[in-house]
Amino acid sequence: MEALLWVAIGGALGAIVRYYFYKFLPKPMGFPLATFTVNMIASFILGFLIGLFEVQKTFPSNLKLALATGFCGALSTFSTFVADDYVLIFKELDPIMAAFYTGLSVAIGIGLVWAGERTAYALFK
């Protein structure tokens, strides 16, 4: 139960930061600058944390949960997505699986967004 509390604390902070990016960043020429920015920032932070956790073996597990799972997860699930690809490519040395995972995730994800939208229209229009 304590682990969930740490994830929730980090998640709340990540969600608040994400909110402020969406509130204050413009959308130049229709480009989703806020989404892009939080995705890139969270990707860097998660990469930094992966390296930190590898170097600092005694890093408190509760802080790992709060920062990586909670904060980065709420700030951007994209960071987790690309971190998974990074691990597949550079840690597990499996670029083919990384390409498969990326392609499958993007294709099915877009398809499910379309299906969800169609379902909402069908149910509530």
ZAMAR-575203 format. One record per atom (N, C-alpha, C, CB): residue number from 1; x, y, z; atom name. Coordinates in steps of 0.001 Angstrom, whole numbers. Each point is the difference from the previous one (the first is absolute). Glycine has a CB too. Layout:
BEGIN
+-----+---------+---------+---------+----+
!   i !      px !      py !      pz ! at !
+-----+---------+---------+---------+----+
! NUM !       X !       Y !       Z ! CA !
...
+-----+---------+---------+---------+----+
# end
This chain:
BEGIN
+-----+---------+---------+---------+----+
!   i !      px !      py !      pz ! at !
+-----+---------+---------+---------+----+
!   1 !     814 !   -1205 !       0 !  N !
!   1 !    -814 !    1205 !       0 ! CA !
!   1 !     858 !    1269 !       0 !  C !
!   1 !   -1785 !   -1271 !    1205 ! CB !
!   2 !    2929 !    1203 !    -514 !  N !
!   2 !     890 !    1149 !      39 ! CA !
!   2 !     519 !     333 !   -1398 !  C !
!   2 !     649 !    -596 !    2351 ! CB !
!   3 !    -379 !    -430 !   -3160 !  N !
!   3 !     481 !     217 !   -1364 ! CA !
!   3 !   -1020 !     801 !    -811 !  C !
!   3 !    1310 !   -2148 !     121 ! CB !
!   4 !   -2577 !    1819 !      33 !  N !
!   4 !   -1044 !     725 !    -727 ! CA !
!   4 !     -45 !    1468 !     398 !  C !
!   4 !   -1313 !   -2110 !    -153 ! CB !
!   5 !    1562 !    2382 !    1406 !  N !
!   5 !      12 !    1385 !     474 ! CA !
!   5 !    1125 !     788 !    -676 !  C !
!   5 !    -965 !    -743 !    2212 ! CB !
!   6 !    2146 !     147 !   -2322 !  N !
!   6 !    1120 !     665 !    -660 ! CA !
!   6 !    -287 !     231 !   -1476 !  C !
!   6 !    1561 !   -1052 !    1637 ! CB !
!   7 !   -2151 !      67 !   -2301 !  N !
!   7 !    -369 !     167 !   -1413 ! CA !
!   7 !   -1033 !    1119 !    -132 !  C !
!   7 !     473 !   -2452 !    -457 ! CB !
!   8 !   -1429 !    2486 !    1365 !  N !
!   8 !   -1048 !    1027 !     -49 ! CA !
!   8 !     571 !    1396 !     222 !  C !
!   8 !   -1648 !   -1687 !     825 ! CB !
!   9 !    2570 !    1823 !      90 !  N !
!   9 !     613 !    1309 !     252 ! CA !
!   9 !     760 !     475 !   -1240 !  C !
!   9 !     193 !    -543 !    2463 ! CB !
!  10 !     647 !    -332 !   -3005 !  N !
!  10 !     735 !     367 !   -1213 ! CA !
!  10 !    -941 !     261 !   -1162 !  C !
!  10 !    1932 !   -1357 !     789 ! CB !
!  11 !   -2967 !     530 !    -907 !  N !
!  11 !    -973 !     163 !   -1077 ! CA !
!  11 !    -748 !    1315 !      91 !  C !
!  11 !    -235 !   -2455 !     -77 ! CB !
!  12 !    -134 !    2846 !    1282 !  N !
!  12 !    -696 !    1279 !     181 ! CA !
!  12 !     890 !    1157 !    -452 !  C !
!  12 !   -1308 !    -966 !    1932 ! CB !
!  13 !    2567 !     921 !   -1549 !  N !
!  13 !     922 !    1070 !    -405 ! CA !
!  13 !     204 !      12 !   -1515 !  C !
!  13 !    1152 !    -177 !    2224 ! CB !
!  14 !    -994 !   -1005 !   -2823 !  N !
!  14 !     158 !     -76 !   -1449 ! CA !
!  14 !   -1228 !     515 !    -738 !  C !
!  14 !    1515 !   -1943 !     321 ! CB !
!  15 !   -2687 !    1615 !     181 !  N !
!  15 !   -1243 !     454 !    -631 ! CA !
!  15 !    -147 !    1519 !      99 !  C !
!  15 !   -1064 !   -2208 !     551 ! CB !
!  16 !    1465 !    2769 !     571 !  N !
!  16 !     -64 !    1458 !     175 ! CA !
!  16 !     951 !     693 !    -979 !  C !
!  16 !    -600 !    -299 !    2442 ! CB !
!  17 !    1807 !    -214 !   -2553 !  N !
!  17 !     966 !     585 !    -935 ! CA !
!  17 !    -537 !     -86 !   -1423 !  C !
!  17 !    1908 !    -629 !    1526 ! CB !
!  18 !   -2457 !    -526 !   -1880 !  N !
!  18 !    -577 !    -178 !   -1340 ! CA !
!  18 !   -1119 !    1015 !    -249 !  C !
!  18 !     579 !   -2455 !      79 ! CB !
!  19 !   -1442 !    2655 !     893 !  N !
!  19 !   -1100 !     959 !    -108 ! CA !
!  19 !     529 !    1395 !    -333 !  C !
!  19 !   -1342 !   -1359 !    1641 ! CB !
!  20 !    2383 !    1771 !    -938 !  N !
!  20 !     521 !    1341 !    -228 ! CA !
!  20 !     650 !     142 !   -1376 !  C !
!  20 !     350 !     212 !    2455 ! CB !
!  21 !     257 !   -1253 !   -2948 !  N !
!  21 !     530 !      69 !   -1363 ! CA !
!  21 !   -1146 !     199 !    -987 !  C !
!  21 !    1948 !   -1483 !     639 ! CB !
!  22 !   -3040 !     753 !    -465 !  N !
!  22 !   -1148 !     130 !    -901 ! CA !
!  22 !    -669 !    1359 !     145 !  C !
!  22 !    -346 !   -2470 !     122 ! CB !
!  23 !     369 !    2990 !    1071 !  N !
!  23 !    -655 !    1283 !     243 ! CA !
!  23 !     769 !    1161 !    -622 !  C !
!  23 !    -928 !    -932 !    2115 ! CB !
!  24 !    2249 !     880 !   -2062 !  N !
!  24 !     791 !    1168 !    -365 ! CA !
!  24 !     745 !     -83 !   -1328 !  C !
!  24 !     224 !     337 !    2384 ! CB !
!  25 !     -58 !   -1501 !   -2957 !  N !
!  25 !     714 !     -72 !   -1276 ! CA !
!  25 !    -966 !     187 !   -1161 !  C !
!  25 !    1706 !   -1531 !    1027 ! CB !
!  26 !   -1301 !    2325 !   -1998 !  N !
!  26 !    -870 !     215 !   -1169 ! CA !
!  26 !       6 !   -1231 !    -906 !  C !
!  26 !     449 !    2481 !     108 ! CB !
!  27 !   -1278 !   -2425 !   -1111 !  N !
!  27 !     -71 !   -1069 !    -995 ! CA !
!  27 !     326 !     621 !   -1357 !  C !
!  27 !   -1747 !   -1319 !    1349 ! CB !
!  28 !    3052 !    1589 !   -1597 !  N !
!  28 !     358 !     698 !   -1244 ! CA !
!  28 !    -310 !    -819 !   -1247 !  C !
!  28 !    1780 !    1174 !    1260 ! CB !
!  29 !   -2493 !    -567 !   -2161 !  N !
!  29 !    -382 !    -634 !   -1270 ! CA !
!  29 !    -650 !   -1363 !     230 !  C !
!  29 !    1879 !    1207 !   -1139 ! CB !
!  30 !   -2576 !   -1377 !    2248 !  N !
!  30 !    -678 !   -1249 !     294 ! CA !
!  30 !     888 !   -1081 !     592 !  C !
!  30 !   -1507 !     569 !   -1818 ! CB !
!  31 !    2810 !    -296 !    1982 !  N !
!  31 !     934 !    -993 !     544 ! CA !
!  31 !    -241 !    -162 !    1494 !  C !
!  31 !    1715 !     575 !   -1764 ! CB !
!  32 !   -1914 !   -1802 !    2238 !  N !
!  32 !    -274 !    -234 !    1430 ! CA !
!  32 !    1271 !     161 !     847 !  C !
!  32 !   -1865 !   -1576 !    -641 ! CB !
!  33 !    2288 !    2823 !     808 !  N !
!  33 !    1251 !     313 !     676 ! CA !
!  33 !      26 !    -494 !    1447 !  C !
!  33 !     212 !    1984 !   -1481 ! CB !
!  34 !   -1313 !   -1869 !    2185 !  N !
!  34 !     -28 !    -440 !    1400 ! CA !
!  34 !     241 !   -1504 !      97 !  C !
!  34 !   -1590 !    1870 !     558 ! CB !
!  35 !     896 !   -2642 !   -1369 !  N !
!  35 !     178 !   -1458 !      19 ! CA !
!  35 !    1429 !    -357 !    -378 !  C !
!  35 !   -2425 !    -333 !    -583 ! CB !
!  36 !    2928 !     933 !    -480 !  N !
!  36 !    1367 !    -268 !    -428 ! CA !
!  36 !     985 !     337 !    1114 !  C !
!  36 !    -651 !     463 !   -2381 ! CB !
!  37 !     467 !     686 !    3009 !  N !
!  37 !     929 !     447 !    1037 ! CA !
!  37 !     -14 !    -927 !    1207 !  C !
!  37 !    -326 !    2345 !    -772 ! CB !
!  38 !    -857 !   -2696 !    1275 !  N !
!  38 !     -22 !    -888 !    1167 ! CA !
!  38 !     538 !   -1382 !    -359 !  C !
!  38 !   -1966 !    1263 !     921 ! CB !
!  39 !    1705 !   -1723 !   -2133 !  N !
!  39 !     549 !   -1298 !    -416 ! CA !
!  39 !    1523 !      17 !     -15 !  C !
!  39 !   -2050 !    -398 !   -1369 ! CB !
!  40 !    2631 !    1464 !     837 !  N !
!  40 !    1457 !      79 !     -83 ! CA !
!  40 !     623 !     181 !    1384 !  C !
!  40 !    -204 !     972 !   -2304 ! CB !
!  41 !    -380 !    -129 !    3122 !  N !
!  41 !     526 !     215 !    1352 ! CA !
!  41 !     -80 !   -1286 !     815 !  C !
!  41 !    -692 !    2416 !    -104 ! CB !
!  42 !    -459 !   -3078 !      64 !  N !
!  42 !    -162 !   -1241 !     761 ! CA !
!  42 !     942 !   -1084 !    -509 !  C !
!  42 !   -2392 !     595 !     433 ! CB !
!  43 !    2630 !    -629 !   -1733 !  N !
!  43 !     935 !    -982 !    -559 ! CA !
!  43 !    1403 !     233 !     543 !  C !
!  43 !   -1396 !    -164 !   -2083 ! CB !
!  44 !    1820 !    1419 !    2120 !  N !
!  44 !    1318 !     302 !     545 ! CA !
!  44 !      76 !    -361 !    1480 !  C !
!  44 !     257 !    1840 !   -1680 ! CB !
!  45 !   -1263 !   -1422 !    2440 !  N !
!  45 !       0 !    -281 !    1441 ! CA !
!  45 !      20 !   -1504 !     254 !  C !
!  45 !   -1251 !    2142 !     424 ! CB !
!  46 !     441 !   -2900 !   -1149 !  N !
!  46 !     -41 !   -1443 !     213 ! CA !
!  46 !    1334 !    -639 !    -383 !  C !
!  46 !   -2482 !       8 !    -427 ! CB !
!  47 !    3098 !     451 !    -648 !  N !
!  47 !    1326 !    -496 !    -362 ! CA !
!  47 !    1022 !     312 !    1076 !  C !
!  47 !    -576 !     284 !   -2401 ! CB !
!  48 !     529 !     934 !    2921 !  N !
!  48 !     888 !     391 !    1088 ! CA !
!  48 !    -212 !    -903 !    1214 !  C !
!  48 !     -18 !    2377 !    -833 ! CB !
!  49 !   -1241 !   -2640 !    1167 !  N !
!  49 !    -304 !    -844 !    1151 ! CA !
!  49 !     470 !   -1439 !    -210 !  C !
!  49 !   -1965 !    1460 !     492 ! CB !
!  50 !    1807 !   -1984 !   -1702 !  N !
!  50 !     479 !   -1353 !    -297 ! CA !
!  50 !    1503 !     -81 !     262 !  C !
!  50 !   -1823 !    -311 !   -1734 ! CB !
!  51 !    2557 !    1309 !    1245 !  N !
!  51 !    1440 !      35 !     241 ! CA !
!  51 !     330 !     174 !    1465 !  C !
!  51 !     303 !     934 !   -2258 ! CB !
!  52 !   -1005 !     -52 !    2932 !  N !
!  52 !     229 !     240 !    1419 ! CA !
!  52 !    -238 !   -1259 !     823 !  C !
!  52 !    -660 !    2382 !    -327 ! CB !
!  53 !    -427 !   -3086 !      23 !  N !
!  53 !    -324 !   -1214 !     758 ! CA !
!  53 !    1036 !   -1099 !    -235 !  C !
!  53 !   -2433 !     589 !    -149 ! CB !
!  54 !    3012 !    -619 !   -1056 !  N !
!  54 !    1037 !    -998 !    -281 ! CA !
!  54 !    1289 !     322 !     742 !  C !
!  54 !   -1018 !    -403 !   -2248 ! CB !
!  55 !    1356 !    1691 !    2344 !  N !
!  55 !    1239 !     418 !     649 ! CA !
!  55 !    -154 !       6 !    1527 !  C !
!  55 !     572 !    1389 !   -2025 ! CB !
!  56 !   -1684 !    -886 !    2495 !  N !
!  56 !    -264 !     100 !    1434 ! CA !
!  56 !    -893 !   -1161 !     435 !  C !
!  56 !     230 !    2527 !     -86 ! CB !
!  57 !     377 !   -3658 !     322 !  N !
!  57 !    -759 !   -1226 !     326 ! CA !
!  57 !    -834 !     152 !    1276 !  C !
!  57 !    1794 !   -1336 !   -1119 ! CB !
!  58 !   -1408 !    2246 !    2007 !  N !
!  58 !    -714 !     160 !    1264 ! CA !
!  58 !   -1053 !    1101 !     -45 !  C !
!  58 !    2033 !    -810 !    1148 ! CB !
!  59 !   -2364 !    1276 !   -2361 !  N !
!  59 !   -1017 !    1047 !    -132 ! CA !
!  59 !   -1300 !    -510 !     610 !  C !
!  59 !    1092 !     920 !   -2109 ! CB !
!  60 !   -1733 !    -141 !    2966 !  N !
!  60 !   -1208 !    -477 !     690 ! CA !
!  60 !   -1102 !    -439 !    -969 !  C !
!  60 !     566 !    1531 !    1881 ! CB !
!  61 !   -1082 !   -2725 !   -1657 !  N !
!  61 !   -1019 !    -547 !    -910 ! CA !
!  61 !   -1268 !     837 !     -16 !  C !
!  61 !     926 !   -2263 !     409 ! CB !
!  62 !   -1277 !    2880 !     701 !  N !
!  62 !   -1192 !     846 !      18 ! CA !
!  62 !     169 !    1224 !    -897 !  C !
!  62 !    -482 !    -783 !    2327 ! CB !
!  63 !    1699 !    1335 !   -2350 !  N !
!  63 !     260 !    1132 !    -881 ! CA !
!  63 !       7 !    -431 !   -1460 !  C !
!  63 !    1322 !    1089 !    1819 ! CB !
!  64 !    -845 !   -2294 !   -2099 !  N !
!  64 !     -63 !    -537 !   -1371 ! CA !
!  64 !   -1451 !     -37 !    -461 !  C !
!  64 !    2086 !   -1391 !     384 ! CB !
!  65 !   -2949 !     865 !     479 !  N !
!  65 !   -1420 !     -83 !    -351 ! CA !
!  65 !    -603 !    1383 !    -210 !  C !
!  65 !    -172 !   -2128 !    1299 ! CB !
!  66 !     497 !    3051 !    -410 !  N !
!  66 !    -573 !    1342 !    -103 ! CA !
!  66 !     471 !     713 !   -1257 !  C !
!  66 !    -110 !     112 !    2485 ! CB !
!  67 !    1394 !    -211 !   -2789 !  N !
!  67 !     562 !     751 !   -1128 ! CA !
!  67 !    -249 !    -664 !   -1345 !  C !
!  67 !    1728 !     848 !    1540 ! CB !
!  68 !   -1381 !   -2127 !   -1657 !  N !
!  68 !     -94 !    -669 !   -1306 ! CA !
!  68 !   -1439 !    -385 !    -327 !  C !
!  68 !    2330 !    -864 !     303 ! CB !
!  69 !   -2926 !      79 !     558 !  N !
!  69 !   -1365 !    -478 !    -282 ! CA !
!  69 !   -1023 !    1105 !     170 !  C !
!  69 !     666 !   -2277 !     743 ! CB !
!  70 !    -590 !    3004 !     365 !  N !
!  70 !    -995 !    1031 !     287 ! CA !
!  70 !     171 !    1249 !    -835 !  C !
!  70 !    -118 !    -883 !    2276 ! CB !
!  71 !    1209 !    1612 !   -2038 !  N !
!  71 !     184 !    1292 !    -657 ! CA !
!  71 !     103 !    -138 !   -1515 !  C !
!  71 !    1138 !     823 !    2053 ! CB !
!  72 !    -190 !   -1642 !   -2521 !  N !
!  72 !     177 !    -133 !   -1452 ! CA !
!  72 !   -1219 !    -642 !    -651 !  C !
!  72 !    2471 !    -186 !     338 ! CB !
!  73 !   -3083 !    -773 !     341 !  N !
!  73 !   -1182 !    -660 !    -546 ! CA !
!  73 !   -1164 !     956 !    -187 !  C !
!  73 !     747 !   -2090 !    1084 ! CB !
!  74 !    -934 !    2986 !    -116 !  N !
!  74 !   -1094 !     966 !    -115 ! CA !
!  74 !     355 !    1146 !    -938 !  C !
!  74 !    -716 !    -596 !    2309 ! CB !
!  75 !    1989 !     967 !   -2321 !  N !
!  75 !     419 !    1072 !    -904 ! CA !
!  75 !    -145 !    -453 !   -1443 !  C !
!  75 !    1603 !     878 !    1730 ! CB !
!  76 !   -1235 !   -2143 !   -1995 !  N !
!  76 !     -41 !    -484 !   -1374 ! CA !
!  76 !     196 !   -1506 !     -55 !  C !
!  76 !     865 !    2204 !    -787 ! CB !
!  77 !   -1854 !   -2925 !     295 !  N !
!  77 !     213 !   -1433 !    -186 ! CA !
!  77 !     922 !    -259 !   -1189 !  C !
!  77 !   -2265 !    -463 !     989 ! CB !
!  78 !    2439 !    1452 !   -1841 !  N !
!  78 !     929 !    -128 !   -1125 ! CA !
!  78 !    1410 !    -299 !     496 !  C !
!  78 !   -1412 !    1579 !   -1346 ! CB !
!  79 !    1782 !    -965 !    2471 !  N !
!  79 !    1345 !    -236 !     531 ! CA !
!  79 !     188 !   -1470 !     339 !  C !
!  79 !      66 !    2338 !     907 ! CB !
!  80 !   -1086 !   -2971 !    -382 !  N !
!  80 !      82 !   -1427 !     312 ! CA !
!  80 !      83 !    -812 !   -1282 !  C !
!  80 !   -1294 !     363 !    2121 ! CB !
!  81 !     526 !      27 !   -3105 !  N !
!  81 !       1 !    -668 !   -1301 ! CA !
!  81 !    1402 !      14 !    -611 !  C !
!  81 !   -2408 !     663 !    -344 ! CB !
!  82 !    3031 !     507 !     286 !  N !
!  82 !    1321 !      72 !    -611 ! CA !
!  82 !    1076 !    -617 !     889 !  C !
!  82 !    -724 !    2059 !   -1198 ! CB !
!  83 !     519 !   -2031 !    2506 !  N !
!  83 !     952 !    -673 !     895 ! CA !
!  83 !     -38 !   -1507 !    -238 !  C !
!  83 !    -280 !    1827 !    1728 ! CB !
!  84 !    -908 !   -2370 !   -1956 !  N !
!  84 !    -113 !   -1431 !    -329 ! CA !
!  84 !     765 !    -302 !   -1286 !  C !
!  84 !   -2255 !    -116 !    1137 ! CB !
!  85 !    2108 !     978 !   -2139 !  N !
!  85 !     750 !    -173 !   -1248 ! CA !
!  85 !    1504 !      89 !     249 !  C !
!  85 !   -1932 !     967 !   -1284 ! CB !
!  86 !    2340 !     -10 !    2091 !  N !
!  86 !    1411 !     161 !     326 ! CA !
!  86 !     564 !   -1277 !     619 !  C !
!  86 !    -368 !    2461 !     332 ! CB !
!  87 !    -353 !   -3018 !     627 !  N !
!  87 !     447 !   -1232 !     656 ! CA !
!  87 !      92 !   -1128 !   -1022 !  C !
!  87 !   -1052 !     737 !    2175 ! CB !
!  88 !      44 !    -863 !   -3029 !  N !
!  88 !      33 !   -1044 !   -1019 ! CA !
!  88 !    1210 !     160 !    -930 !  C !
!  88 !   -2507 !    -140 !     115 ! CB !
!  89 !    2808 !    1359 !    -521 !  N !
!  89 !    1081 !     231 !    -958 ! CA !
!  89 !    1378 !     -92 !     658 !  C !
!  89 !   -1548 !    1456 !   -1316 ! CB !
!  90 !    1730 !    -763 !    2427 !  N !
!  90 !    1347 !     161 !     548 ! CA !
!  90 !     329 !    -916 !    1177 !  C !
!  90 !    -146 !    2320 !    -753 ! CB !
!  91 !    -846 !   -2798 !    1460 !  N !
!  91 !     269 !    -886 !    1140 ! CA !
!  91 !    -196 !   -1465 !    -377 !  C !
!  91 !    -712 !    1824 !    1559 ! CB !
!  92 !    -375 !   -2092 !   -2275 !  N !
!  92 !    -289 !   -1384 !    -399 ! CA !
!  92 !     505 !    -309 !   -1408 !  C !
!  92 !   -2005 !      45 !    1483 ! CB !
!  93 !    2522 !     985 !   -2158 !  N !
!  93 !     580 !    -132 !   -1350 ! CA !
!  93 !    -954 !    -685 !    -976 !  C !
!  93 !    2263 !    -100 !    1043 ! CB !
!  94 !   -3500 !     568 !   -1047 !  N !
!  94 !   -1029 !    -594 !    -844 ! CA !
!  94 !    -730 !    1090 !    -793 !  C !
!  94 !    -270 !   -1901 !    1648 ! CB !
!  95 !     961 !    2527 !   -2633 !  N !
!  95 !    -627 !    1075 !    -760 ! CA !
!  95 !   -1195 !    -459 !    -829 !  C !
!  95 !    2208 !    1093 !     -71 ! CB !
!  96 !   -2241 !   -2340 !    -311 !  N !
!  96 !   -1145 !    -503 !    -769 ! CA !
!  96 !   -1255 !       4 !     876 !  C !
!  96 !    1538 !   -1438 !   -1417 ! CB !
!  97 !   -1405 !     987 !    2666 !  N !
!  97 !   -1146 !      33 !     908 ! CA !
!  97 !    -411 !    1440 !     288 !  C !
!  97 !     740 !   -2174 !    1027 ! CB !
!  98 !     241 !    3073 !    -920 !  N !
!  98 !    -311 !    1414 !     234 ! CA !
!  98 !    -795 !     576 !   -1172 !  C !
!  98 !    2093 !     237 !    1387 ! CB !
!  99 !   -1679 !    -552 !   -2600 !  N !
!  99 !    -717 !     486 !   -1184 ! CA !
!  99 !   -1409 !    -586 !     -57 !  C !
!  99 !    2184 !     230 !   -1228 ! CB !
! 100 !   -2295 !   -1503 !    1550 !  N !
! 100 !   -1311 !    -651 !      18 ! CA !
! 100 !    -901 !     647 !    1047 !  C !
! 100 !    1049 !   -2158 !    -765 ! CB !
! 101 !    -504 !    2351 !    1966 !  N !
! 101 !    -751 !     609 !    1104 ! CA !
! 101 !    -458 !    1409 !    -368 !  C !
! 101 !    1316 !   -1368 !    1648 ! CB !
! 102 !    -418 !    2156 !   -2237 !  N !
! 102 !    -333 !    1372 !    -375 ! CA !
! 102 !   -1072 !      26 !   -1085 !  C !
! 102 !    2325 !     716 !     606 ! CB !
! 103 !   -2108 !   -1476 !   -1660 !  N !
! 103 !    -965 !     -21 !   -1090 ! CA !
! 103 !   -1371 !    -495 !     443 !  C !
! 103 !    1883 !    -368 !   -1563 ! CB !
! 104 !   -1884 !    -711 !    2318 !  N !
! 104 !   -1254 !    -570 !     495 ! CA !
! 104 !    -712 !     983 !     932 !  C !
! 104 !     978 !   -2314 !    -200 ! CB !
! 105 !    -230 !    2935 !    1097 !  N !
! 105 !    -597 !     946 !     953 ! CA !
! 105 !    -629 !    1191 !    -709 !  C !
! 105 !    1681 !    -703 !    1700 ! CB !
! 106 !    -968 !    1255 !   -2675 !  N !
! 106 !    -513 !    1173 !    -710 ! CA !
! 106 !   -1213 !    -390 !    -845 !  C !
! 106 !    2316 !    1017 !     -46 ! CB !
! 107 !   -2203 !   -2091 !    -716 !  N !
! 107 !   -1103 !    -407 !    -886 ! CA !
! 107 !   -1248 !    -362 !     793 !  C !
! 107 !    1671 !    -827 !   -1663 ! CB !
! 108 !   -1520 !     -16 !    2673 !  N !
! 108 !   -1168 !    -403 !     792 ! CA !
! 108 !    -518 !    1175 !     816 !  C !
! 108 !     869 !   -2356 !     114 ! CB !
! 109 !      48 !    3180 !     415 !  N !
! 109 !    -433 !    1169 !     770 ! CA !
! 109 !    -856 !     942 !    -827 !  C !
! 109 !    2059 !    -195 !    1366 ! CB !
! 110 !   -1623 !     491 !   -2585 !  N !
! 110 !    -788 !     875 !    -880 ! CA !
! 110 !   -1341 !    -663 !    -323 !  C !
! 110 !    2122 !     978 !    -991 ! CB !
! 111 !   -2077 !   -2263 !     719 !  N !
! 111 !   -1245 !    -718 !    -283 ! CA !
! 111 !    -966 !      25 !    1174 !  C !
! 111 !    1268 !   -1457 !   -1547 ! CB !
! 112 !    -750 !    1329 !    2750 !  N !
! 112 !    -870 !      13 !    1184 ! CA !
! 112 !    -540 !    1392 !     302 !  C !
! 112 !    1296 !   -1917 !     909 ! CB !
! 113 !    -509 !    2951 !   -1186 !  N !
! 113 !    -530 !    1355 !     151 ! CA !
! 113 !   -1169 !     187 !    -970 !  C !
! 113 !    2283 !     884 !     715 ! CB !
! 114 !   -2096 !   -1314 !   -1953 !  N !
! 114 !   -1082 !      80 !    -998 ! CA !
! 114 !   -1220 !    -794 !     473 !  C !
! 114 !    1706 !     259 !   -1853 ! CB !
! 115 !   -1487 !   -1495 !    2336 !  N !
! 115 !   -1113 !    -847 !     452 ! CA !
! 115 !    -712 !     622 !    1198 !  C !
! 115 !    1219 !   -2029 !    -835 ! CB !
! 116 !    -453 !    2602 !    1744 !  N !
! 116 !    -614 !     659 !    1156 ! CA !
! 116 !    -843 !    1192 !    -403 !  C !
! 116 !    1906 !    -751 !    1380 ! CB !
! 117 !   -1396 !    1540 !   -2317 !  N !
! 117 !    -755 !    1156 !    -482 ! CA !
! 117 !   -1291 !    -441 !    -683 !  C !
! 117 !    2145 !    1275 !    -285 ! CB !
! 118 !   -2045 !   -2268 !    -578 !  N !
! 118 !   -1181 !    -509 !    -706 ! CA !
! 118 !   -1027 !    -535 !     997 !  C !
! 118 !    1427 !    -574 !   -2002 ! CB !
! 119 !    -956 !    -143 !    3032 !  N !
! 119 !    -898 !    -557 !    1007 ! CA !
! 119 !    -718 !    1128 !     746 !  C !
! 119 !    1501 !   -2024 !     245 ! CB !
! 120 !    -762 !    3063 !     133 !  N !
! 120 !    -623 !    1129 !     697 ! CA !
! 120 !   -1056 !     683 !    -876 !  C !
! 120 !    2127 !     336 !    1298 ! CB !
! 121 !   -1805 !    -158 !   -2576 !  N !
! 121 !    -971 !     599 !    -922 ! CA !
! 121 !   -1244 !    -867 !    -106 !  C !
! 121 !    1867 !    1068 !   -1284 ! CB !
! 122 !   -1661 !   -2370 !    1168 !  N !
! 122 !   -1123 !    -926 !    -164 ! CA !
! 122 !    -883 !     -11 !    1255 !  C !
! 122 !    1401 !   -1414 !   -1556 ! CB !
! 123 !    -794 !    1499 !    2713 !  N !
! 123 !    -763 !     -91 !    1251 ! CA !
! 123 !    -654 !    1303 !     405 !  C !
! 123 !    1547 !   -1762 !     700 ! CB !
! 124 !    -917 !    2894 !   -1021 !  N !
! 124 !    -455 !    1249 !     583 ! CA !
! 124 !    -437 !    1068 !    -987 !  C !
! 124 !    1496 !    -525 !    1817 ! CB !
! 125 !   -1461 !     222 !   -3091 !  N !
! 125 !    -384 !    1012 !    -978 ! CA !
! 125 !   -1491 !      14 !    -219 !  C !
! 125 !    2200 !    -248 !   -1094 ! CB !
+-----+---------+---------+---------+----+
# end
